[in-house]
């Protein structure tokens, strides 16, 4: 019960990583304020908990909603101990030579601006709380291209830098700020953005799981609980000497191209060595 009596705010808590993390926090004694725009999903999250989950409708693209969420959690419990800034979606899928300003701004508002103001409006309620911390959801997409649409990747890279500068800004209050970087996690974050019907979403999740087995050293699809476990660690006393950093929870997908970890796949230097050995034999 690492979080017994603590107040925790989780955004994007109606499904996926947010839902799993809200359930994990509540299961370890936290009073969790689970926020989302999906009322039915929030109700399902609360019903699945064996602890305390208070649901709150919050559109994180609206700063007034974020402030109201933080103010409510603090007013009802006396303060806030942890905020998991997690709400998000796939964002605009256009390439940089095709994206329109509205799509770019909408993606940044949802994925980056929301994190900034999640921090901004929670801090007044966290000052003086022992062990207070933020955990922000970034992504492997922050590391380089090929993992997500362009605007999403740029926003998630911004979350990483915001985590660092936020940690520096809030050190004077003894508030820690860290991030988690999920890899391919079997949630509906991108399929929902594409408007897929439910039966196709299930097929897509199966395809992601199958692809993950081939694309990374850990041969299984990532699950929301894998990220929840990392978030709870970062928020716990066990991580009290960590701030301004991030945890990659990606099954090893960012280690490098397949030949870097699969001995069955020859890499460039293997091919060159074979050429050299062949030349010597001749």
VENQUIFEN-V327654 format. One record per backbone hydrogen bond with DSSP energy under -1.0 kcal/mol. CO is the residue of the C=O (numbers start at 1). NH is the residue of the N-H. If there is no record, write none. Layout:
BEGIN
CO NH
CO NH
END
This chain:
BEGIN
1 4
3 6
6 31
7 81
7 82
8 33
9 84
10 35
15 19
16 20
17 21
18 22
19 23
20 24
21 25
22 26
23 27
25 30
26 29
28 3
29 5
31 8
32 54
33 10
34 56
35 12
35 13
36 58
37 39
38 42
39 43
40 44
41 45
42 46
43 47
44 48
46 49
52 32
54 34
56 36
59 62
62 66
63 67
64 68
65 69
66 70
67 71
68 72
69 73
70 74
71 75
72 76
73 77
74 78
81 133
82 9
83 135
84 11
84 86
85 137
95 98
95 99
100 104
101 105
102 106
103 107
104 108
105 109
106 110
107 111
108 112
108 113
109 114
112 116
113 117
114 118
115 119
116 120
117 121
119 123
122 125
123 126
123 127
125 80
126 129
129 132
132 176
133 83
134 178
135 85
136 180
139 142
140 143
149 153
150 154
151 155
152 156
153 157
154 158
155 159
156 160
157 161
158 162
159 163
160 164
161 165
162 166
163 167
164 168
165 169
166 170
170 173
170 175
171 174
176 134
177 244
178 136
179 247
180 138
181 249
182 140
183 185
184 222
185 187
188 192
189 90
190 194
191 196
192 195
197 201
198 202
199 203
200 204
201 205
202 206
203 207
204 208
205 209
206 210
207 211
208 212
209 213
211 214
211 215
212 216
218 220
222 186
223 226
224 228
225 229
226 230
227 231
228 232
229 233
230 234
231 235
233 236
236 239
237 240
239 242
245 179
247 181
249 183
250 253
251 218
252 255
257 260
258 261
258 262
262 265
267 271
268 272
269 273
270 274
271 275
272 276
273 277
274 278
275 279
276 280
277 281
278 282
END
